[in-house]
């Protein structure tokens, strides 16, 4: 997964891509995360339908933590890329990280969390506010 993050970073650095997408794991994938300490070696989809089983909940939390760690790794690498004028690559892009589901155990899709990191978005919001447009 880090190799994919590094490839995206390289594409941005070389200006070969302006928009990229990296899906850590499809919802109904056969990928197993048994390589993570404390994670049951089952498919993510089965773990996400945990029915409040403590072992599955712990596995689900650890898998989500692993995905968040990969996102943090990417942001950290982007901060190391100097783009001149006192800015880094991370300052000049918008990153989103999220899930299509808040709780796989109940198929709750209404409270899905989305994290947006963007200095650039703040700059756009500032320019839009001058036009009377606000971003919620």
C-alpha positions as CSV (number, residue, x, y, z in Angstrom):
1,X,0.0,0.0,0.0
2,X,2.9,2.4,0.7
3,X,4.3,1.7,-2.7
4,X,1.0,2.9,-4.2
5,X,1.2,6.0,-2.0
6,X,4.7,6.6,-3.2
7,X,3.7,6.2,-6.8
8,X,0.9,8.8,-6.4
9,X,3.4,11.1,-4.8
10,X,5.8,10.6,-7.6
11,X,3.1,11.3,-10.2
12,X,2.3,14.6,-8.5
13,X,5.9,15.6,-8.1
14,X,6.5,15.0,-11.8
15,X,3.3,16.7,-12.7
16,X,2.1,13.6,-14.5
17,X,-1.2,13.5,-12.6
18,X,-3.5,16.2,-11.1
19,X,-6.2,13.9,-9.7
20,X,-5.5,10.4,-8.2
21,X,-7.6,7.9,-6.3
22,X,-6.4,5.1,-4.1
23,X,-8.9,2.7,-2.7
24,X,-7.3,0.9,0.2
25,X,-9.8,-2.0,0.1
26,X,-13.1,-2.6,-1.8
27,X,-16.1,-3.2,0.4
28,X,-16.6,-6.8,-0.9
29,X,-13.0,-7.7,-1.4
30,X,-11.4,-11.0,-0.6
31,X,-8.4,-9.2,0.9
32,X,-7.4,-10.4,4.3
33,X,-5.6,-8.3,6.9
34,X,-4.1,-11.1,9.0
35,X,-0.7,-9.5,8.5
36,X,-1.8,-6.9,11.1
37,X,-1.2,-7.8,14.8
38,X,-4.5,-8.6,16.5
39,X,-6.6,-8.9,13.3
40,X,-8.6,-12.0,12.5
41,X,-7.5,-13.4,9.1
42,X,-11.0,-13.0,7.6
43,X,-12.2,-10.8,4.7
44,X,-12.9,-7.2,5.6
45,X,-16.5,-7.5,4.6
46,X,-17.2,-10.3,7.1
47,X,-15.3,-8.4,9.8
48,X,-17.3,-5.2,9.1
49,X,-20.5,-7.1,9.8
50,X,-19.3,-7.7,13.3
51,X,-22.7,-8.0,15.1
52,X,-20.9,-6.4,18.1
53,X,-18.5,-9.4,18.4
54,X,-15.6,-8.0,20.5
55,X,-12.9,-9.9,18.4
56,X,-14.4,-8.6,15.1
57,X,-14.8,-5.1,16.5
58,X,-11.1,-5.1,17.5
59,X,-10.1,-6.4,14.1
60,X,-12.3,-3.8,12.3
61,X,-10.8,-1.0,14.5
62,X,-7.2,-2.2,13.8
63,X,-7.8,-2.4,10.0
64,X,-9.3,1.1,10.0
65,X,-6.3,2.3,12.1
66,X,-4.0,0.8,9.5
67,X,-5.7,2.7,6.7
68,X,-5.5,5.9,8.7
69,X,-1.8,5.3,9.2
70,X,-1.3,4.9,5.4
71,X,-3.1,8.3,4.9
72,X,-0.8,9.9,7.6
73,X,2.2,8.4,5.9
74,X,1.2,10.0,2.6
75,X,0.6,13.3,4.2
76,X,4.0,13.1,5.9
77,X,5.7,12.3,2.6
78,X,3.9,15.2,0.9
79,X,5.1,17.6,3.6
80,X,8.7,16.7,2.7
81,X,8.3,17.8,-0.9
82,X,9.4,21.4,-1.2
83,X,7.5,23.3,-3.9
84,X,9.2,26.6,-3.4
85,X,8.0,29.9,-1.9
86,X,7.9,28.3,1.5
87,X,5.2,25.7,0.5
88,X,5.2,21.9,0.4
89,X,3.2,19.6,-1.8
90,X,0.8,19.0,1.0
91,X,0.1,22.8,1.1
92,X,-1.0,22.7,-2.5
93,X,-3.4,19.8,-2.7
94,X,-6.7,18.6,-1.3
95,X,-6.8,15.1,0.2
96,X,-9.9,13.3,1.3
97,X,-10.0,10.1,3.4
98,X,-13.1,8.3,4.3
99,X,-15.4,5.4,4.1
100,X,-18.7,4.7,2.5
101,X,-20.0,3.3,5.7
102,X,-19.9,4.3,9.4
103,X,-21.0,1.0,10.9
104,X,-20.9,-2.1,8.7
105,X,-22.7,-4.0,11.4
106,X,-25.9,-2.0,10.8
107,X,-25.2,-0.9,7.2
108,X,-25.3,2.7,8.5
109,X,-24.3,4.9,5.5
110,X,-25.7,8.1,6.9
111,X,-22.9,8.9,9.4
112,X,-19.9,8.1,7.3
113,X,-16.9,10.1,8.3
114,X,-14.9,12.1,5.8
115,X,-11.6,13.8,6.6
116,X,-10.4,16.6,4.3
117,X,-7.0,18.0,4.6
118,X,-6.3,21.0,2.5
119,X,-4.5,24.3,2.8
120,X,-5.5,24.9,-0.9
121,X,-9.2,24.4,0.0
122,X,-8.8,27.1,2.7
123,X,-7.4,29.4,0.0
124,X,-10.3,28.6,-2.4
125,X,-12.8,29.1,0.4
126,X,-11.3,32.5,1.1
127,X,-11.5,33.6,-2.5
128,X,-15.1,32.3,-2.8
129,X,-16.1,34.2,0.4
130,X,-15.0,37.4,-1.4
131,X,-17.7,36.5,-3.9
132,X,-20.3,35.9,-1.2
133,X,-20.1,32.1,-1.5
134,X,-19.5,30.0,1.6
135,X,-18.4,26.4,1.8
136,X,-20.3,24.4,4.5
